[in-house]
Amino acid sequence: MSTSSVLSFADAVDQFSSPRGYLAAATMGLPPRTTLEALRADLERWDAAACDPSGYDLTVANTRAHYARLVGIDPSRVAIGSQTSAQAAVIAAAVPAGAEVLCVEGDFSSIVYPFLQRGDIRVRSVPLEALADSIGDETWLVTFSLVQSSTGALADSPAIIEAAARHGALTFCDLTQAAGVLPVDATRYDITVCHAYKWLCAPRGVSFLTLLSETQEFVTATQAGWYAGDDPWTSCYGPEIHLANDARRYDVSPAWQAWVGAEQSIGMFAGLDIPTVWEHAAGLGDQLSAALDIPEFHKAIVTWDDPDGRALARLAAAGIRASGRAGRVRVAFHLWNTEEDVRAVVDALAR
């Protein structure tokens, strides 16, 4: 499959060989068949001494373009990385001393801890449902996950964006639990980050940072290396290094093999109708919620209290891969899951 191909929903599902009972996309995605083929071929070229590091530049460029298409932003606004926490640290370094950063209570640590390391700024945390109303004139940055990792709850983005604009605050949104399953428009936020190893089914070590052009004006490329240069292969030695003018100045050098796989995975999702993926996944979430008498919120991640881990153990004993987070069972539905998986969860818990 070409990375620029457009797949039907059914053809995309066929890319996954053993998906039954796998309800852990929120933890780690499954690799499409074309991703595995590309990785194996690259390893064989490496073994045959046929790899040239500069040859991976096109792979990175293609993957950047696929991701940009997926989240609706120009590729020049996309920087590549390997971890969202490292990219969030670049944003944390840009916060003016004394400024307030508003976070969500219980949000994923990668977009919270980098700010907490700044002893000269104020970090305030509030419940997700209170985030928009908590933004004030003193707020410089609002940071939140579009989909909460621990519960699957969706942030009220329109309200948050409106409140931030009214008070002159910037928005920093983590798309890691959204991109690939939920329709996303990165241009709505001043800054976004996303790791691709979950819903985008890429190898671990592939992440993205997007910044609107006006946001770039005050964010210093604190992790700049040779790959952040306007021409990376002439930026290998300092001090005369010229950073790229666009978001590539925030690039870090890619882990080549991971990007070989990511090109295929993200290219596939960029060619899918994501609203169809969301309706499928969230629809299965609604079915499970109804069967377990859990309030339905139309989301792909369904969680419920499991403080002693018994429910998670029952699922594991039945061959169902789920996860436990913050004293709760977390079941995640993706495009490969079916009503059969819903019934399997219900049956396992009934036993």
C-alpha distance (Angstrom), angle and dihedral (degrees) to the residues before:
residue distance angle dihedral
M1 . . .
S2 3.79 . .
T3 3.77 113.9 .
S4 3.81 87.8 -125.0
S5 3.81 93.5 54.7
V6 3.77 120.7 117.4
L7 3.79 111.8 -134.5
S8 3.75 129.7 -161.6
F9 3.78 116.5 -122.5
A10 3.81 90.6 -106.1
D11 3.81 93.1 50.1
A12 3.79 90.6 49.8
V13 3.80 90.9 52.3
D14 3.81 88.8 52.1
Q15 3.80 88.5 60.4
F16 3.81 89.4 75.1
S17 3.79 116.2 75.7
S18 3.83 106.1 -167.1
P19 3.80 109.7 18.4
R20 3.82 101.9 137.9
G21 3.78 111.4 119.4
Y22 3.80 93.4 7.3
L23 3.79 106.1 129.2
A24 3.79 99.1 155.3
A25 3.81 106.6 93.8
A26 3.80 87.3 125.0
T27 3.81 86.8 64.0
M28 3.80 102.9 34.6
G29 3.78 131.3 -13.7
L30 3.79 126.8 -131.8
P31 3.81 120.1 -112.4
P32 3.81 119.3 -111.3
R33 3.78 114.7 -126.3
T34 3.81 92.5 -109.8
T35 3.79 90.0 54.3
L36 3.79 91.7 55.5
E37 3.81 90.9 46.8
A38 3.80 92.2 51.2
L39 3.80 92.7 48.2
R40 3.80 92.8 48.7
A41 3.79 91.7 48.5
D42 3.80 91.5 49.9
L43 3.80 92.0 49.6
E44 3.80 89.4 51.7
R45 3.82 90.7 51.4
W46 3.79 89.4 49.4
D47 3.80 90.7 49.8
A48 3.81 89.2 50.3
A49 3.83 91.2 51.7
A50 3.81 88.1 -116.6
C51 3.82 99.2 124.6
D52 3.80 123.1 107.4
P53 3.82 115.7 -168.6
S54 3.80 92.1 -140.1
G55 3.78 88.2 56.6
Y56 3.80 89.6 71.5
D57 3.81 91.8 64.1
L58 3.81 91.7 84.1
T59 3.80 89.9 49.4
V60 3.80 90.5 53.7
A61 3.81 92.1 45.4
N62 3.81 92.0 50.1
T63 3.80 91.9 48.2
R64 3.79 91.9 48.3
A65 3.81 89.3 51.7
H66 3.81 92.5 48.2
Y67 3.79 91.7 51.6
A68 3.80 91.8 46.2
R69 3.79 89.5 53.3
L70 3.79 91.3 48.1
V71 3.82 94.5 53.7
G72 3.80 96.5 34.9
I73 3.79 101.2 -115.1
D74 3.80 134.8 119.0
P75 3.84 113.8 -93.5
S76 3.82 89.5 -124.7
R77 3.82 87.3 68.1
V78 3.83 93.7 55.8
A79 3.81 124.2 91.7
I80 3.79 122.6 -171.2
G81 3.77 128.3 -133.9
S82 3.77 143.8 149.8
Q83 3.83 103.9 -120.0
T84 3.79 132.9 28.3
S85 3.81 92.0 -141.2
A86 3.81 90.9 59.6
Q87 3.79 90.7 48.9
A88 3.80 91.3 46.6
A89 3.81 87.8 53.1
V90 3.80 89.1 61.8
I91 3.80 88.9 56.1
A92 3.82 92.1 44.8
A93 3.79 89.6 55.0
A94 3.82 89.4 56.6
V95 3.83 95.9 57.7
P96 3.81 110.0 109.4
A97 3.79 116.3 -117.7
G98 3.79 111.4 -91.4
A99 3.81 94.0 19.1
E100 3.80 123.7 131.6
V101 3.80 123.6 -117.5
L102 3.80 114.6 -165.3
C103 3.82 116.6 -150.1
V104 3.80 137.7 176.3
E105 3.79 120.4 -105.0
G106 3.81 109.0 -111.0
D107 3.81 94.7 10.3
F108 3.79 119.3 149.7
S109 3.78 110.4 -70.8
S110 3.82 95.8 -128.9
I111 3.80 91.3 73.2
V112 3.80 95.2 38.9
Y113 3.82 108.2 40.4
P114 3.83 96.8 59.2
F115 3.81 88.6 60.9
L116 3.79 93.4 44.9
Q117 3.80 89.0 59.2
R118 3.79 89.6 65.3
G119 3.79 104.9 89.1
D120 3.79 92.5 -173.8
I121 3.82 98.4 61.1
R122 3.82 133.1 66.4
V123 3.81 116.9 -115.8
R124 3.79 115.5 -167.6
S125 3.82 124.8 -175.6
V126 3.81 125.7 -157.9
P127 3.82 135.4 170.0
L128 3.81 114.5 -80.6
E129 3.79 93.5 -115.3
A130 3.82 90.2 54.4
L131 3.80 96.8 47.0
A132 3.81 99.6 100.5
D133 3.81 93.6 45.2
S134 3.82 90.9 48.1
I135 3.80 95.2 60.3
G136 3.79 110.9 106.7
D137 3.78 140.9 171.6
E138 3.81 89.2 -88.1
T139 3.82 92.5 56.7
W140 3.80 112.9 105.2
L141 3.82 99.3 174.5
V142 3.80 135.1 16.1
T143 3.81 113.3 -157.2
F144 3.80 123.0 -171.1
S145 3.80 144.6 140.6
L146 3.79 115.3 -108.2
V147 3.82 86.9 -140.5
Q148 3.79 117.8 26.3
S149 3.80 112.3 -122.9
S150 3.81 95.9 -145.5
T151 3.81 99.1 46.8
G152 3.79 109.5 12.0
A153 3.81 90.1 -122.3
L154 3.81 115.1 157.4
A155 3.78 120.0 -130.0
D156 3.80 117.4 -125.1
S157 3.79 92.6 -115.7
P158 3.82 98.2 177.0
A159 3.80 91.5 54.3
I160 3.81 93.1 44.6
I161 3.80 93.3 47.7
E162 3.81 92.4 47.0
A163 3.80 93.3 48.9
A164 3.81 92.4 45.9
A165 3.81 91.5 51.5
R166 3.81 91.5 47.7
H167 3.81 91.8 53.7
G168 3.80 97.3 37.4
A169 3.83 94.9 -112.6
L170 3.79 126.8 144.0
T171 3.80 123.6 -123.5
F172 3.82 124.0 -133.0
C173 3.81 113.0 -174.8
D174 3.81 128.6 -173.8
L175 3.83 109.7 -144.3
T176 3.81 96.6 -178.8
Q177 3.82 95.0 111.1
A178 3.80 92.7 39.5
A179 3.81 114.0 41.4
G180 3.79 110.2 92.4
V181 3.80 96.5 25.0
L182 3.83 106.2 38.2
P183 3.83 123.5 48.2
V184 3.81 108.0 -105.4
D185 3.80 134.2 -169.2
A186 3.80 109.1 -167.5
T187 3.81 92.4 -172.4
R188 3.80 89.2 73.8
Y189 3.81 90.7 69.6
D190 3.78 130.6 59.4
I191 3.82 90.8 -135.7
T192 3.80 134.7 8.9
V193 3.79 136.3 179.3
C194 3.79 130.2 -164.7
H195 3.79 135.7 178.4
A196 3.80 111.3 -151.0
Y197 3.81 103.2 -152.3
K198 3.79 95.6 88.5
W199 3.82 121.6 50.0
L200 3.81 92.1 -0.4
C201 3.81 90.6 58.1
A202 3.80 95.6 -139.1
P203 3.81 126.7 142.4
R204 3.79 113.9 -86.5
G205 3.78 113.9 -92.9
V206 3.82 99.8 57.6
S207 3.80 118.5 107.3
F208 3.79 137.6 153.5
L209 3.79 137.5 -144.1
T210 3.80 121.2 -165.5
L211 3.79 125.5 -166.8
L212 3.77 129.3 178.7
S213 3.80 111.6 -121.8
E214 3.80 93.0 -108.4
T215 3.81 90.9 50.9
Q216 3.79 91.6 56.2
E217 3.79 90.1 65.1
F218 3.81 93.1 77.9
V219 3.83 102.4 29.7
T220 3.80 113.7 93.6
A221 3.79 118.5 -149.5
T222 3.80 92.8 -120.9
Q223 3.82 93.2 167.6
A224 3.80 95.6 45.9
G225 3.78 116.3 150.2
W226 3.76 136.0 157.7
Y227 3.80 93.5 -62.3
A228 3.81 90.4 59.2
G229 3.78 90.7 64.9
D230 3.78 123.0 110.6
D231 3.82 85.1 -116.9
P232 3.83 105.7 20.3
W233 3.79 94.9 -162.4
T234 3.81 91.5 58.7
S235 3.81 91.5 44.0
C236 3.77 98.4 66.9
Y237 3.80 94.9 106.9
G238 3.81 131.2 41.5
P239 2.87 166.1 -105.3
E240 3.83 95.3 39.7
I241 3.81 97.9 59.4
H242 3.77 121.7 146.4
L243 3.79 113.8 -153.9
A244 3.79 120.0 -140.5
N245 3.80 113.2 -93.8
D246 3.80 94.4 -132.8
A247 3.82 132.5 51.0
R248 3.80 90.5 -63.5
R249 3.81 86.9 84.8
Y250 3.82 85.3 78.4
D251 3.82 93.4 53.2
V252 3.78 120.8 121.5
S253 3.77 120.1 -156.3
P254 3.81 110.1 -83.2
A255 3.80 127.5 -116.6
W256 3.78 91.8 -121.7
Q257 3.79 102.2 -148.0
A258 3.81 92.6 48.4
W259 3.80 90.5 55.4
V260 3.80 91.9 49.9
G261 3.79 87.7 61.8
A262 3.79 94.6 39.1
E263 3.80 92.0 55.7
Q264 3.80 89.5 63.8
S265 3.81 98.1 39.4
I266 3.78 97.5 46.2
G267 3.78 91.7 39.9
M268 3.79 88.6 57.7
F269 3.80 94.1 50.7
A270 3.81 91.7 44.6
G271 3.80 87.7 59.3
L272 3.80 95.2 48.8
D273 3.78 128.9 92.0
I274 3.80 96.1 -112.3
P275 3.83 95.1 -167.4
T276 3.83 86.6 62.0
V277 3.81 90.2 50.5
W278 3.80 90.1 50.6
E279 3.80 95.2 48.3
H280 3.80 89.6 49.9
A281 3.81 95.7 47.4
A282 3.81 96.6 39.9
G283 3.80 89.9 44.6
L284 3.79 90.0 58.0
G285 3.79 88.2 47.6
D286 3.79 89.2 55.0
Q287 3.81 91.0 50.0
L288 3.78 92.4 52.4
S289 3.80 92.1 45.0
A290 3.79 90.6 52.5
A291 3.81 92.2 47.7
L292 3.81 91.9 50.1
D293 3.82 94.4 39.8
I294 3.80 91.9 -117.0
P295 3.83 118.4 147.7
E296 3.81 108.5 -94.5
F297 3.80 115.6 -125.0
H298 3.84 98.7 164.3
K299 3.78 98.0 -114.2
A300 3.80 136.0 137.0
I301 3.82 94.0 -128.0
V302 3.80 116.8 66.3
T303 3.79 119.9 -171.9
W304 3.78 137.0 175.4
D305 3.79 136.8 175.2
D306 3.79 115.3 -75.4
P307 3.83 106.0 156.2
D308 3.81 95.1 163.9
G309 3.83 95.5 42.0
R310 3.80 94.4 -123.0
A311 3.80 95.8 129.2
L312 3.80 92.0 48.8
A313 3.80 89.6 49.7
R314 3.81 90.7 52.3
L315 3.78 90.9 52.2
A316 3.80 91.4 48.7
A317 3.81 91.4 49.0
A318 3.81 88.1 55.1
G319 3.81 91.6 52.3
I320 3.80 94.4 -104.6
R321 3.81 117.2 140.4
A322 3.79 110.8 -143.9
S323 3.80 131.3 136.8
G324 3.78 141.1 -125.3
R325 3.79 121.6 -131.3
A326 3.81 130.6 173.0
G327 3.81 93.7 -14.0
R328 3.79 93.3 -48.4
V329 3.79 137.2 103.5
R330 3.80 110.7 -116.4
V331 3.80 119.1 -156.6
A332 3.80 116.9 -177.5
F333 3.80 124.0 -165.1
H334 3.80 120.6 -156.7
L335 3.79 135.1 172.1
W336 3.83 93.9 -76.3
N337 3.82 94.6 56.5
T338 3.81 123.3 95.6
E339 3.79 140.8 -175.1
E340 3.80 85.4 -85.9
D341 3.80 88.3 69.5
V342 3.80 90.8 50.5
R343 3.81 91.0 53.0
A344 3.81 90.8 46.2
V345 3.81 91.4 56.0
V346 3.79 92.7 48.0
D347 3.81 92.3 47.6
A348 3.81 93.1 47.5
L349 3.79 92.3 51.9
A350 3.82 91.7 46.3
R351 3.81 90.5 57.9
